[in-house]
C-alpha cells in the first residue's frame, strides 16, 4: 500500500489528517514541460556580501539600521522570525565587482503593516516581484509557528518550525501555501500539481576501477559512498544491455564530486554537500548513489572485495592513505582528473567513463560504452539529451555533422546560447557588427538541432566516454591550464578540436573520431536525465517519479524504468501528488499531521518539503 495524504484545499474541513490511504491516479493539470517558475523570484542572490555599516552606490550613501545589519550575513540574508519583525526593511542595491554581476545582491524589501485585525507581511525583490506574503490574525491564534526567511545564491526559502513538528521543519518553496488558525503563508509562484506531464607528491600505481574527485565537504561525499557500498543496494540494480562486455573490459569510472552546490542549500544547508544530499528513500541511497548505481549496472561496482574506489582530494580534508591521494585544488574537476592521470593515480591505459555525481537518471551506460567500442575509430563519445529551445539556453549544446554512414560526429561545443529557435532581430541591435555576430551564433547553434526531432536541441548531459587514446590526450602536458579545467567548457572541446583537425590518432596512425549517440535506458528506450540543481527541481523530480510509479508501476511504460524499484516506490510513498507535499520520511509525515491538528490547517499545498532539521 502506498502512503498518501488526503488532498487539502481551502474548502476542506478545518482539521486535516495526513495519513496513509490507498493511492489513486491523479488528474492534475500539466505543466507542459516548463520549469517551475521560482527562478523569476530569485532576486537577492549572494545576499549583500561584503556590506558593513553602510552601503555605497553611486554618490549616495545609505545607513543600515542596527536591525538590518543583524540580518545580513556574508553569504545570505537571514530573518530569524518574520512574525517578530521590528521594522520595515528596504536593503539597497549592492553592486558586485566586474565578472560577478550574476551574484548581484539586488535588494530586498520587507514590509509589515496593520490592516484591520490582520498583520500583513510582504517580501519583494529589486525587480518588484513579490516573493512571500503572510497574513496574521493574533486574535484567532494563541500561539503561532516560527517563520524564518533565508536567501543567498540558492532560491528564496521560508522555513516553518514549531514544537508540534518534533524537530522537523516545513520548507516552503516558490508556489506553495499553508493556512491555519490565525495565519496564512504563501510563497509566490505557480504550482503545477502534476509535474509528470512535461516533460604530498609521490607516484603511485593505481589499478582500481572507480576514481572520485572531491573538493567541498569531502568527508560527506566519502561517507555517502561508503554507506552505499556497505548497504547491499547494488543487488537492486538492473544489469545493463551490454553488462558482460563492460565487465570484461573493466573501464575506469571517474566521478567528479567537487561542487559546492550553493543553489541547493534549501535542501542540504551546511550539513551536506549535494552529492551526499538525501533523497526520500533508504538513507544509504544519497544523491551520488544514482551515479554509483550506473556503475553497478555495468558490473564495475559490486559492493564486495573486488571493488576499488580511490579519492582525489583537492581540499585535503580526507586522511592521505592507500585509497586517498592529494592533488592540487582546481576551479573545476578537469584539472584534478588530468593530474590524477599524469601521476598514474587514475589508470591511463584503459577506457574511462566520466559521470556526474549530482544527477538522477535511468541511463544504461553499457549501451554508450558499446557505441565507443563499435563506432569507427571512436576516441570519445558524448551522449546527447534532447531539450526544447527554451531549456537549451541553459545547456552546453553539441554541434554535429553526419558522416557517410549516418553517424553523428561532434564538430563543436556551444555553451549556453542566447539564440536557439528564434533568430535575432536587427531592431534589437545598435552597436555596429553586433547583429552580424548574433546571427553567426544563431547559425552555429542550428548545428545542434536534433536530427530526429527538429523542435529539440542536442544538450550535453556531462557524461563522457573516452578511449585509451583520448585518455592519453587528457593527461598530456599543455591541454589543461590552471584556469581552464572545465570538462565541458575546456577539456572536451580541446579533444574534439584535435580530432576534427586530424591530430588525434590511434596506435596505427589512423584518424580518430568523436561521436554523439542518444542517452538511452535499458532496451534502447529514451533515458530520463535530470540535473538536481535547485530545491524546486528536486521536488519536481520526486513528484514526477512518484506519478510514473503510481501510474505504471515498475514496467517499461514507466519512463524511469531502470531506476531501482525501491527508490521509485519510496518516492511515491513519501509524496502526495494532489497537494504537492513531499516528506523525507514517515516520521516527517506524522509530525506534519500533528502540526496540522494543532493549527487546524485548512490548506497545505504546493512545493512544500517536510524534513528533519538535518535535511
C-alpha positions as CSV (number, residue, x, y, z in Angstrom):
1,X,0.0,0.0,0.0
2,X,1.3,3.5,-0.9
3,X,1.3,6.3,1.6
4,X,-0.8,9.2,0.6
5,X,-2.1,12.2,2.4
6,X,-5.6,13.5,1.9
7,X,-5.9,16.3,-0.6
8,X,-6.0,19.6,1.2
9,X,-7.6,22.9,-0.1
10,X,-9.3,26.0,1.0
11,X,-12.7,24.3,1.2
12,X,-11.7,21.3,3.2
13,X,-12.6,20.7,6.8
14,X,-10.6,22.7,9.4
15,X,-8.8,19.7,10.9
16,X,-6.8,17.7,8.3
17,X,-5.5,14.2,8.8
18,X,-2.3,13.4,6.9
19,X,-2.3,9.7,7.0
20,X,-1.8,6.6,4.9
21,X,-4.5,5.8,2.4
22,X,-4.6,3.9,-0.8
23,X,-3.4,5.7,-3.9
24,X,-5.3,6.7,-6.9
25,X,-4.2,8.2,-10.2
26,X,-4.1,12.0,-10.3
27,X,-5.8,14.0,-13.0
28,X,-3.8,17.1,-12.1
29,X,-3.0,19.7,-14.7
30,X,0.0,19.5,-16.9
31,X,2.9,21.9,-16.7
32,X,3.7,21.4,-20.4
33,X,7.3,20.6,-19.8
34,X,8.1,24.0,-18.3
35,X,10.4,24.5,-15.3
36,X,8.8,25.7,-12.1
37,X,8.8,29.5,-12.1
38,X,10.7,30.0,-8.9
39,X,13.7,31.4,-10.9
40,X,12.0,34.6,-11.6
41,X,11.6,35.3,-7.9
42,X,15.3,34.7,-7.0
43,X,16.3,38.4,-6.7
44,X,18.5,38.6,-3.7
45,X,21.4,36.4,-4.8
46,X,24.6,36.3,-2.9
47,X,22.8,38.4,-0.3
48,X,24.6,41.7,0.1
49,X,28.1,40.1,0.6
50,X,30.7,42.5,1.9
51,X,28.2,45.1,3.3
52,X,29.3,46.8,6.5
53,X,27.6,49.6,8.3
54,X,26.8,51.5,5.2
55,X,26.3,50.7,1.5
56,X,27.6,53.0,-1.2
57,X,26.1,53.1,-4.6
58,X,26.9,56.0,-6.9
59,X,27.2,59.2,-5.0
60,X,24.7,58.1,-2.4
61,X,25.3,56.5,0.9
62,X,22.6,54.8,2.9
63,X,23.0,53.9,6.5
64,X,21.6,50.5,7.6
65,X,19.8,50.3,10.9
66,X,21.1,48.0,13.6
67,X,18.4,45.5,12.9
68,X,19.2,45.5,9.2
69,X,22.8,44.9,10.0
70,X,21.8,41.9,12.2
71,X,20.2,40.0,9.4
72,X,22.9,40.5,6.7
73,X,25.5,37.7,6.5
74,X,28.4,37.3,4.2
75,X,26.6,34.6,2.3
76,X,22.9,35.1,2.9
77,X,20.1,37.3,4.3
78,X,18.5,35.6,7.3
79,X,15.5,36.8,9.2
80,X,15.1,34.6,12.3
81,X,11.3,35.2,12.7
82,X,9.3,37.2,10.3
83,X,6.4,37.3,12.7
84,X,8.5,39.3,15.2
85,X,9.7,41.8,12.6
86,X,10.7,45.0,14.4
87,X,10.7,47.4,11.4
88,X,10.3,47.6,7.7
89,X,13.5,46.7,5.8
90,X,14.5,48.1,2.4
91,X,18.1,46.9,1.8
92,X,19.6,49.0,-1.1
93,X,21.4,47.7,-4.2
94,X,24.9,46.5,-3.7
95,X,26.9,46.4,-7.0
96,X,29.2,43.5,-7.3
97,X,32.7,43.6,-9.0
98,X,33.1,43.1,-12.7
99,X,32.6,39.4,-13.6
100,X,30.4,38.8,-10.5
101,X,27.3,40.6,-11.7
102,X,25.3,37.4,-11.6
103,X,25.8,37.4,-7.8
104,X,24.3,40.9,-7.6
105,X,22.5,41.2,-4.3
106,X,19.9,43.3,-6.0
107,X,18.0,44.4,-3.0
108,X,15.3,43.2,-0.5
109,X,12.2,44.9,0.7
110,X,10.4,43.5,3.8
111,X,7.2,45.2,4.8
112,X,4.9,45.0,7.8
113,X,1.6,46.8,8.1
114,X,-1.6,46.6,10.0
115,X,-4.8,46.0,8.1
116,X,-7.8,45.8,10.5
117,X,-7.1,43.0,12.8
118,X,-4.6,41.4,10.4
119,X,-0.9,42.0,10.2
120,X,0.4,41.8,6.6
121,X,4.0,40.8,5.9
122,X,5.4,41.1,2.4
123,X,8.8,40.4,0.9
124,X,9.7,41.7,-2.6
125,X,12.9,41.8,-4.6
126,X,14.6,44.6,-6.6
127,X,12.5,43.9,-9.7
128,X,9.3,44.4,-7.8
129,X,8.4,40.7,-7.8
130,X,6.7,39.7,-4.6
131,X,8.3,36.6,-3.1
132,X,6.3,36.0,0.0
133,X,3.2,37.1,1.8
134,X,1.8,36.4,5.3
135,X,-1.4,37.4,6.9
136,X,-1.6,37.0,10.7
137,X,-4.6,37.4,13.0
138,X,-3.4,37.2,16.6
139,X,-6.9,37.3,17.9
140,X,-7.6,33.9,16.5
141,X,-4.3,32.2,17.5
142,X,-3.0,31.8,21.0
143,X,0.4,30.6,19.6
144,X,2.0,30.9,16.2
145,X,4.7,28.9,14.5
146,X,8.2,30.4,13.9
147,X,8.6,31.6,10.3
148,X,12.2,32.2,9.1
149,X,13.3,33.7,5.8
150,X,16.7,32.9,4.1
151,X,18.2,33.7,0.8
152,X,21.7,33.6,-0.8
153,X,22.8,32.0,-4.0
154,X,20.0,29.5,-3.6
155,X,16.3,30.2,-4.1
156,X,14.2,32.1,-1.5
157,X,13.3,29.9,1.4
158,X,10.6,30.1,4.0
159,X,11.0,27.6,6.9
160,X,8.2,27.0,9.4
161,X,9.1,25.5,12.8
162,X,7.0,24.6,15.7
163,X,7.1,22.3,18.8
164,X,4.4,20.2,17.3
165,X,6.7,19.2,14.5
166,X,9.0,17.3,16.9
167,X,12.2,18.6,15.4
168,X,11.1,18.5,11.8
169,X,10.6,21.7,9.7
170,X,8.4,22.7,6.8
171,X,10.2,24.2,3.9
172,X,8.0,26.3,1.6
173,X,9.4,27.0,-1.9
174,X,8.1,29.0,-4.8
175,X,4.5,28.1,-5.4
176,X,3.3,26.9,-2.0
177,X,0.6,27.8,0.5
178,X,0.0,27.0,4.2
179,X,-3.1,28.2,6.0
180,X,-4.0,27.5,9.6
181,X,-5.8,29.1,12.5
182,X,-4.8,32.7,12.6
183,X,-2.2,32.6,9.8
184,X,-1.9,32.4,6.0
185,X,1.6,31.9,4.5
186,X,2.2,32.0,0.7
187,X,5.4,31.7,-1.4
188,X,4.6,33.4,-4.7
189,X,4.9,31.3,-7.8
190,X,2.7,29.0,-9.9
191,X,2.4,25.4,-8.7
192,X,1.8,22.6,-11.1
193,X,0.4,19.7,-9.1
194,X,1.4,17.1,-11.7
195,X,5.0,17.7,-13.0
196,X,5.0,14.4,-14.8
197,X,3.3,15.6,-18.0
198,X,6.2,17.6,-19.4
199,X,8.3,16.6,-20.0
200,X,52.3,15.5,-0.8
201,X,53.9,14.5,-4.2
202,X,54.6,10.7,-4.9
203,X,53.9,8.5,-7.8
204,X,51.6,5.6,-7.1
205,X,50.3,2.7,-9.2
206,X,46.6,2.7,-9.2
207,X,44.7,-0.3,-10.6
208,X,41.3,0.5,-9.1
209,X,38.2,0.9,-11.2
210,X,36.5,3.9,-9.5
211,X,38.0,7.3,-9.0
212,X,36.2,10.2,-7.3
213,X,37.4,13.7,-7.3
214,X,36.4,15.7,-4.2
215,X,36.6,19.3,-3.0
216,X,33.8,20.6,-0.9
217,X,32.8,18.7,2.3
218,X,35.0,15.8,1.2
219,X,34.2,13.6,4.3
220,X,30.5,13.9,3.5
221,X,31.0,12.6,0.0
222,X,33.1,9.7,1.2
223,X,30.6,8.8,3.9
224,X,27.8,8.8,1.3
225,X,29.8,6.4,-0.9
226,X,30.8,4.2,2.0
227,X,27.2,3.9,3.1
228,X,26.1,2.8,-0.4
229,X,28.9,0.3,-0.6
230,X,28.0,-1.3,2.7
231,X,24.3,-1.3,2.1
232,X,24.0,-4.1,-0.4
233,X,21.7,-2.0,-2.5
234,X,23.7,-2.9,-5.6
235,X,21.6,-6.1,-5.7
236,X,18.6,-3.9,-6.6
237,X,20.3,-2.8,-9.8
238,X,19.2,-4.0,-13.3
239,X,22.1,-5.2,-15.4
240,X,22.7,-3.1,-18.5
241,X,22.2,-4.5,-22.0
242,X,26.0,-4.9,-22.6
243,X,26.9,-5.7,-19.0
244,X,29.2,-8.6,-19.9
245,X,31.1,-6.6,-22.4
246,X,31.8,-3.7,-20.0
247,X,32.6,-6.0,-17.0
248,X,35.1,-7.9,-19.2
249,X,36.8,-4.7,-20.4
250,X,36.8,-3.2,-16.8
251,X,37.0,0.5,-17.8
252,X,37.6,3.2,-15.1
253,X,34.6,5.2,-13.8
254,X,35.6,8.8,-12.9
255,X,33.1,10.7,-10.8
256,X,33.6,14.5,-10.3
257,X,32.1,15.4,-7.0
258,X,33.8,18.7,-6.1
259,X,31.0,21.2,-6.4
260,X,29.7,23.4,-3.5
261,X,26.1,23.1,-4.5
262,X,25.1,26.5,-3.1
263,X,22.0,26.7,-5.2
264,X,20.9,23.5,-3.4
265,X,21.2,24.8,0.2
266,X,17.4,24.9,0.6
267,X,17.7,21.1,0.9
268,X,21.2,20.4,2.2
269,X,22.0,23.6,4.2
270,X,25.5,23.3,5.8
271,X,25.1,19.7,6.9
272,X,25.7,18.1,3.5
273,X,27.1,18.9,0.0
274,X,25.0,18.0,-3.0
275,X,26.4,14.5,-3.7
276,X,25.7,13.5,-0.1
277,X,22.3,15.1,0.0
278,X,19.3,13.0,1.0
279,X,16.6,11.5,-1.2
280,X,13.3,10.5,0.3
281,X,14.3,6.8,0.3
282,X,16.8,4.5,2.0
283,X,19.2,6.7,4.0
284,X,22.2,4.8,2.3
285,X,21.0,6.0,-1.1
286,X,22.1,9.6,-1.3
287,X,22.2,11.7,-4.5
288,X,25.5,10.3,-5.5
289,X,24.0,6.8,-5.3
290,X,22.4,7.3,-8.7
291,X,25.8,7.5,-10.3
292,X,27.2,4.6,-8.2
293,X,24.1,2.7,-9.4
294,X,25.1,3.3,-13.0
295,X,28.5,1.8,-12.3
296,X,26.8,-1.2,-10.5
297,X,24.5,-1.7,-13.5
298,X,27.7,-2.1,-15.7
299,X,29.4,-4.6,-13.4
300,X,32.1,-2.1,-12.4
301,X,30.8,-1.7,-8.8
302,X,29.6,-4.8,-7.0
303,X,29.7,-4.0,-3.3
304,X,32.3,-6.6,-2.4
305,X,36.1,-7.0,-2.2
306,X,36.5,-6.7,-5.9
307,X,35.7,-3.0,-5.8
308,X,38.4,-0.4,-5.7
309,X,37.4,3.2,-5.0
310,X,40.1,5.9,-5.0
311,X,39.6,9.6,-4.0
312,X,41.5,12.6,-5.4
313,X,41.3,15.1,-2.6
314,X,41.6,18.7,-3.6
315,X,40.7,20.3,-0.2
316,X,42.9,17.7,1.7
317,X,40.2,17.2,4.3
318,X,40.5,13.4,3.9
319,X,43.4,11.5,5.5
320,X,46.0,10.7,2.9
321,X,46.2,6.9,2.8
322,X,46.1,4.0,0.4
323,X,42.9,4.9,-1.3
324,X,43.1,8.7,-1.0
325,X,45.6,10.9,-2.8
326,X,46.1,14.7,-2.5
327,X,46.0,16.7,-5.7
328,X,46.1,20.4,-6.3
329,X,43.0,22.5,-6.0
330,X,41.4,23.4,-9.3
331,X,38.5,25.6,-10.2
332,X,36.7,22.6,-11.8
333,X,37.3,18.8,-11.7
334,X,39.1,18.6,-15.1
335,X,42.4,19.6,-13.6
336,X,42.2,17.0,-10.8
337,X,41.4,14.3,-13.3
338,X,44.3,15.3,-15.5
339,X,46.7,15.4,-12.6
340,X,45.4,12.0,-11.5
341,X,46.2,10.6,-14.9
342,X,49.7,12.2,-15.1
343,X,50.6,10.8,-11.7
344,X,49.1,7.3,-12.5
345,X,46.6,7.6,-9.8
346,X,43.9,7.1,-12.4
347,X,44.6,4.4,-15.0
348,X,45.6,5.8,-18.3
349,X,45.8,2.5,-20.2
350,X,42.0,1.8,-20.1
351,X,38.9,3.4,-21.5
352,X,37.2,5.7,-19.0
353,X,33.7,6.8,-18.3
354,X,33.2,10.2,-16.6
355,X,29.8,10.6,-14.8
356,X,28.4,13.5,-12.9
357,X,27.7,13.0,-9.2
358,X,24.5,15.1,-8.9
359,X,22.0,13.9,-11.4
360,X,19.1,11.5,-11.4
361,X,18.8,9.2,-14.5
362,X,17.9,5.7,-15.6
363,X,20.6,5.8,-18.4
364,X,22.1,2.4,-19.4
365,X,25.8,3.4,-19.6
366,X,26.7,0.0,-21.1
367,X,24.9,1.0,-24.4
368,X,27.0,4.1,-24.8
369,X,30.1,2.1,-23.9
370,X,29.2,-0.4,-26.6
371,X,29.0,2.5,-29.1
372,X,32.5,3.6,-28.1
373,X,33.7,0.1,-28.9
374,X,31.9,-0.3,-32.2
375,X,31.7,3.1,-34.0
376,X,34.5,3.6,-36.5
377,X,37.7,4.7,-34.7
378,X,35.8,6.3,-31.8
379,X,38.0,8.3,-29.5
380,X,35.3,10.0,-27.5
381,X,31.5,9.7,-27.2
382,X,29.4,12.3,-25.5
383,X,25.8,11.2,-25.4
384,X,23.1,13.8,-26.1
385,X,19.9,14.6,-24.2
386,X,17.2,16.3,-26.2
387,X,15.9,19.6,-24.8
388,X,13.4,22.1,-26.1
389,X,14.5,25.5,-27.5
390,X,14.0,27.4,-24.2
391,X,15.7,24.9,-22.0
392,X,18.6,24.7,-24.5
393,X,19.7,28.1,-23.4
394,X,20.8,26.7,-20.1
395,X,22.9,23.9,-21.5
396,X,26.1,23.4,-23.4
397,X,25.0,22.1,-26.8
398,X,26.6,19.7,-29.2
399,X,27.1,20.8,-32.9
400,X,27.1,17.8,-35.2
401,X,27.5,16.6,-38.8
402,X,26.5,13.2,-40.2
403,X,29.3,11.1,-41.7
404,X,28.8,8.9,-44.8
405,X,27.3,6.1,-42.6
406,X,24.8,8.4,-40.9
407,X,26.7,8.5,-37.6
408,X,26.6,11.8,-35.7
409,X,30.1,13.3,-35.4
410,X,30.7,16.1,-32.9
411,X,32.1,19.2,-34.6
412,X,32.0,21.8,-31.8
413,X,30.6,22.8,-28.4
414,X,28.1,25.6,-28.0
415,X,28.0,27.0,-24.4
416,X,24.6,28.2,-23.3
417,X,23.5,30.0,-26.4
418,X,21.4,33.1,-26.3
419,X,19.5,32.3,-29.5
420,X,18.1,28.9,-30.3
421,X,14.9,28.6,-32.3
422,X,14.2,32.3,-32.8
423,X,16.7,34.3,-34.9
424,X,17.9,37.6,-33.5
425,X,16.1,40.7,-34.9
426,X,18.1,43.6,-36.5
427,X,16.0,46.1,-34.5
428,X,17.4,44.7,-31.2
429,X,21.0,45.8,-32.0
430,X,22.6,49.3,-32.1
431,X,26.4,48.6,-31.9
432,X,27.9,48.1,-35.4
433,X,28.5,44.5,-36.2
434,X,26.6,43.2,-33.1
435,X,23.7,41.9,-35.3
436,X,26.1,40.0,-37.6
437,X,27.8,38.4,-34.6
438,X,24.4,37.4,-33.1
439,X,23.4,35.9,-36.5
440,X,26.7,33.9,-36.7
441,X,25.9,32.5,-33.2
442,X,22.4,31.6,-34.2
443,X,23.6,29.8,-37.4
444,X,26.2,27.9,-35.4
445,X,23.5,26.7,-32.9
446,X,21.5,25.2,-35.7
447,X,24.1,22.5,-36.0
448,X,22.9,21.3,-32.6
449,X,19.3,20.7,-33.8
450,X,18.2,17.2,-33.1
451,X,18.1,15.4,-36.5
452,X,15.4,13.1,-35.1
453,X,13.2,16.0,-33.8
454,X,13.8,19.5,-35.2
455,X,11.9,21.0,-32.3
456,X,14.7,20.0,-29.8
457,X,18.4,20.5,-29.5
458,X,21.3,18.2,-28.5
459,X,22.3,19.0,-24.9
460,X,25.5,17.8,-23.2
461,X,24.5,15.9,-20.0
462,X,28.0,15.8,-18.7
463,X,28.7,12.1,-19.4
464,X,31.9,11.4,-21.3
465,X,33.1,8.0,-22.7
466,X,36.8,8.1,-23.6
467,X,39.0,5.6,-25.4
468,X,42.6,4.9,-24.0
469,X,43.9,7.2,-26.8
470,X,41.6,10.0,-25.6
471,X,42.7,9.4,-22.0
472,X,46.3,9.9,-23.1
473,X,45.4,13.2,-24.7
474,X,43.6,14.3,-21.5
475,X,46.8,13.6,-19.4
476,X,49.1,15.3,-22.0
477,X,51.0,18.4,-20.9
478,X,49.5,21.6,-22.1
479,X,45.9,20.6,-22.5
480,X,45.0,21.6,-19.0
481,X,45.6,25.2,-18.0
482,X,45.2,26.2,-14.3
483,X,42.2,28.5,-15.1
484,X,40.7,26.3,-17.9
485,X,39.8,23.0,-16.3
486,X,36.2,22.7,-17.1
487,X,35.4,19.3,-18.7
488,X,32.5,20.6,-20.8
489,X,33.9,24.1,-21.4
490,X,37.6,23.5,-21.9
491,X,38.8,19.9,-21.9
492,X,36.4,18.0,-24.1
493,X,36.2,20.8,-26.7
494,X,40.0,20.5,-27.0
495,X,39.8,16.8,-27.7
496,X,37.0,17.4,-30.2
497,X,39.1,20.1,-31.9
498,X,42.1,17.8,-32.1
499,X,40.0,15.0,-33.6
500,X,38.5,17.3,-36.2
501,X,41.9,18.6,-37.2
502,X,43.3,15.1,-37.7
503,X,45.6,15.4,-34.7
504,X,44.1,12.6,-32.7
505,X,45.4,9.3,-34.0
506,X,45.2,5.7,-32.9
507,X,48.2,3.3,-32.4
508,X,48.4,2.6,-36.1
509,X,48.3,6.3,-37.1
510,X,44.6,6.4,-38.2
511,X,42.5,9.5,-37.6
512,X,40.1,9.1,-34.7
513,X,36.6,10.5,-34.4
514,X,34.3,11.9,-31.8
515,X,30.6,11.0,-31.8
516,X,27.3,11.5,-30.1
517,X,24.6,9.0,-29.5
518,X,21.3,9.3,-27.7
519,X,21.1,8.9,-23.9
520,X,19.2,5.6,-23.7
521,X,17.8,3.4,-20.9
522,X,17.8,-0.4,-20.9
523,X,16.3,-1.8,-24.0
524,X,17.0,1.3,-26.1
525,X,14.2,3.5,-24.9
526,X,14.9,7.2,-24.3
527,X,16.5,7.8,-21.0
528,X,15.4,10.4,-18.4
529,X,18.1,12.7,-17.1
530,X,17.6,15.4,-14.5
531,X,20.2,17.8,-13.1
532,X,19.2,18.3,-9.5
533,X,20.3,21.9,-9.4
534,X,17.8,23.6,-7.1
535,X,15.3,22.7,-4.4
536,X,12.4,23.2,-6.8
537,X,14.0,20.9,-9.3
538,X,14.5,18.3,-6.5
539,X,10.8,18.4,-5.5
540,X,9.7,18.3,-9.1
541,X,11.8,15.2,-9.8
542,X,10.4,13.4,-6.8
543,X,6.8,14.1,-7.7
544,X,7.5,13.2,-11.4
545,X,8.9,9.8,-10.3
546,X,6.0,9.2,-7.9
547,X,3.5,9.9,-10.6
548,X,5.1,7.5,-13.0
549,X,5.3,4.8,-10.4
550,X,1.7,5.2,-9.3
551,X,0.6,5.2,-12.9
552,X,2.8,2.5,-14.5
553,X,4.5,0.6,-11.6
554,X,7.9,-0.8,-12.4
555,X,7.2,-1.6,-16.0
556,X,8.6,-0.5,-19.4
557,X,5.8,2.0,-19.6
558,X,7.4,3.9,-16.7
559,X,9.8,6.4,-18.2
560,X,12.1,5.9,-15.2
561,X,12.3,2.1,-15.7
562,X,15.8,1.1,-14.8
563,X,15.9,3.1,-11.6
564,X,15.8,0.6,-8.6
565,X,12.2,-0.1,-7.8
566,X,12.6,0.6,-4.1
567,X,13.6,4.2,-5.0
568,X,10.6,4.8,-7.1
569,X,8.3,3.1,-4.5
570,X,9.7,5.2,-1.7
571,X,9.3,8.4,-3.7
572,X,5.7,7.6,-4.2
573,X,5.2,6.6,-0.6
574,X,6.6,10.0,0.6
575,X,4.7,12.2,-1.9
576,X,1.2,13.4,-2.2
577,X,0.6,14.3,-5.8
578,X,-2.6,16.2,-5.2
579,X,-1.3,18.7,-2.6
580,X,2.3,18.5,-3.8
581,X,3.8,17.9,-0.4
582,X,6.9,15.8,-0.2
583,X,8.0,14.1,3.1
584,X,11.5,12.8,3.7
585,X,10.2,10.0,6.0
586,X,7.2,8.5,7.6
587,X,8.2,10.4,10.8
588,X,8.0,13.7,8.9
589,X,4.5,12.8,7.8
590,X,3.4,12.1,11.3
591,X,4.9,15.4,12.6
592,X,3.2,17.3,9.9
593,X,0.0,15.6,10.8
594,X,0.4,16.8,14.5
595,X,1.2,20.4,13.2
596,X,-2.0,20.4,11.1
597,X,-4.1,19.3,14.1
598,X,-2.6,21.9,16.4
599,X,-3.2,24.8,14.0
600,X,-6.4,23.5,12.3
601,X,-4.7,23.7,9.0
602,X,-7.2,24.3,6.2
603,X,-4.9,24.4,3.2
604,X,-1.5,22.9,2.6
605,X,-0.3,22.5,-1.0
606,X,2.4,23.3,-3.5
607,X,6.2,23.0,-3.3
608,X,6.4,22.1,0.4
609,X,9.1,19.8,1.8
610,X,8.7,18.4,5.3
611,X,12.1,17.2,6.6
612,X,14.2,16.7,9.7
613,X,16.5,19.6,10.7
614,X,19.5,17.7,9.3
615,X,18.0,17.5,5.8
